Amino acid sequence: MFYRIFLAVLAVLAWFALAAQLYIIIRYRTASVGATLVQYFSYYTILTNIMIAWVCTVLFIRREDTSGRKKVLTAILVYILTVGLTYNLILRSLWKPEGLQLLADNLLHSIIPVLYLVFWLIFVKKHTLQWNNFLPWLIYPLLYLIYVMIRGAIFGVYPYPFIDVAQIGYPKALLNAVMVTGVIVIFSLLSVGYTKFFKK
């Protein structure tokens, strides 16, 4: 019962935060609705939180346990921890959101990452994970990087300042991308290593 309650709470919070952020970005848009929607779905934070909202909703509705989805659930953990770390160490100091934006900001970048970590630690049946399982987990970040670089080269718009080629140039942007990839690899190995020690 507690498992399904936790799933429901996490799903509701994630969908609410995503909806709130969508409302904010459309209300205060400086471009067309179409262009604004493209920008919304170009944030790694948004895409990763959508993964959490979706998988928690599916698990809740289908009344599934986590045994058949351990690789996917662990990959999402790696992605959302990267979101939380990157934002709170690099991006949080760059602006001061207020009101609904502050709430959505904290949900997407802090509260949901922590809650999802708790979910993974307590409920995900992950004891059969292997060290090489993380290699496919790098596909999503790699495809995302390719997308934002191509889109940025065409339209001159980048979702995050640390990969904004127009402002910092390709060498620095690519170096930052490599560093974030290194964080993803470290979180991946830590996640698998945890399962090896605790055998859940």
Secondary structure, DSSP 8 states (H G I E B T S, - for coil): -HHHHHHHHHHHHHHHHHHHHHHHHHHT-SS-HHHHHHHHTT-HHHHHHHHHHHHHHHHHHHT--SGGGHHHHHHHHHHHHHHHHHIIIIIGGG----HHHHHHHHIIIIIHHHHHHHHHHHH---TT--GGGGGGGGHHHHHHHHHHHHHHHHH---SSGGG-HHHHHHHHHHHHHHHHHHHHHHHHHHHHHHHHHH--
